[in-house]
Each structure stands twice: as structure tokens, then as C-alpha cells.
Amino acid sequence: METVLLFDPHDLSFIHDADDRYRGAVHLGIAAYRDDGLSTARVDRDYQLNLQPAEYRHWLEYGMRLPYLMKLPRPGTWQIRAVIADSASDRMGSTTSFVQIPNVSDGGLALSE
């Protein structure tokens, strides 16, 4: 399952350095929970952000996107929980979403939003 987190970067800490780059760091934590409440897929990843001025302005205007490919062991209903933390200030935000992963192993058709 491809997961894309969209968030507002205004609350993140960036340093505008002498090379005219915007630098920052975030920590992303994602967990997938089965319908019985057990976590079966957990991801922790650090991102070092090194942006040119045009990229930085674009992210401020439209938001930041962090894609991540998550492998789930079986079809079914899953609760996906994500936490993102600013490494410099320890500010964080979280979100939760439910997804239905259809069983297409028997040749079925599936659409996603």
C-alpha cells in the first residue's frame, strides 16, 4: 500500500543557511493495526530536508508530501496511524485513517482513492 502524508510545514523548524538552502529534519512514525487491535506493520523513518528556495516556497504554499510504501500482510480493514515530529523543536502532529484492502488474488478488480 502506498501511503502519502500531506502536512503543513509552517510548524516545522528550518534554517536558511549561507548556501541559500532551507534545512530541517522530521521523524515519521506509521503503524498499521488489524481489526483485532494488534499492530503488524510499523515504520519509523527520519527525513533530512534540504530545500532550494523555490521548493521551500512551494511546500509552504501547497503543503509537504512524504510518500512511503507500506507492506501489509493480508487484505482486510486496517487502521493506519501516523505521527510526524519536528526534530529541532519536538513539535508533533498525528492522524488516523481506516483503509479497506480488497483481496484481488482471485483476479478481482480494486480501485483506490
N, C-alpha and C positions, 0 to 999 in steps of 0.2 A: 504494500500500500504506500503510495506516495503521499507524504504529509507536507503541507506548506503552511508555515506560521506567518501571519501578517501582523505586524505590530507597529506602534507609533514610536519612532526613535527620539522624539523630543525629550523623553525622560532618561535617555542614556547619556553617559559622560563621554565626550570626545575631546581630544587635544588637537588643536590646529598647530602643526609643527612648522619648523623653518623650511621644510621641503614643500609647503603648501598642500599637505595631506592631512586628512582628518583620521585620527587613530582612536580606536576604542576596543573593548572586548566584552563579550557576553558569554554566559553559560546557559545552555539549553538542556532541559531535562524533559523527556517524554516517557510516559508509561502507558501501556495498553492493558486494560482489565477485562477479563471474561465476565460473562453473566453471573458466575458464581463468586465474583469479587476478587479472585486471585490474579495477581499481576504475572503476565507471561512474557511480556516484551518490555524491556526498559533500555532507554538510551540516554547517555549523558555525553555532551559534547561541548567543547569550548570553541568559540569563533573569534579570531583576531580580525578586526575590521580595519582596513587600510584604504581609505576612500579619496578619490580625487574630488576637487570642489564641485564639479558638475554632478557626480554620483551622490555626494552628500546632500546637495540641494534637492535632487530628485527623490531621495529617500525621505527627506523632511516633508516634501510636498505629498508624496504618494504612499509613504509607509515602507517599511523594510520587509522583505520576504526571505525567510530561511527555509529552503526545501530540505526534506530528509526522507530517505527511503526506509520504511519500517516493514520488517518481515513478520507476518502473523502466522502462527502455526496451523490455523484451520479457519474455515468460513464461520460466520455467525455474527452475533451482535457484540460489539466491543465498545467500551468507554475509553476514549483517548484523553489523557490529562497531560498538559504541557505547562512548564514553568520556564520563564526566561529571567535571568538575573544579570544586572549590570555589574561587571567585575570590579569597577572602580568605586562604586557607591553602595553596593549591596542592595540597591532597589530592585524589586522584582514584581512580576505580574504572572497571572496564571489564567488558564482557560480549560474548559472541558467540553467534549463533544462526543455524541454517540454516532457510530457508523455501523452499517449493516454490510457485511462482506458476503456476497452470494456464492453459492457452490456452482462453479462453472466447469468442474472436471468432467461432467457428463455431457458437455457440448452446449450448455445453456448460454444465453446472452445476458450480459450485465452492462448497465450504464451507470456512470457516476456523475456527481455534480461538481 
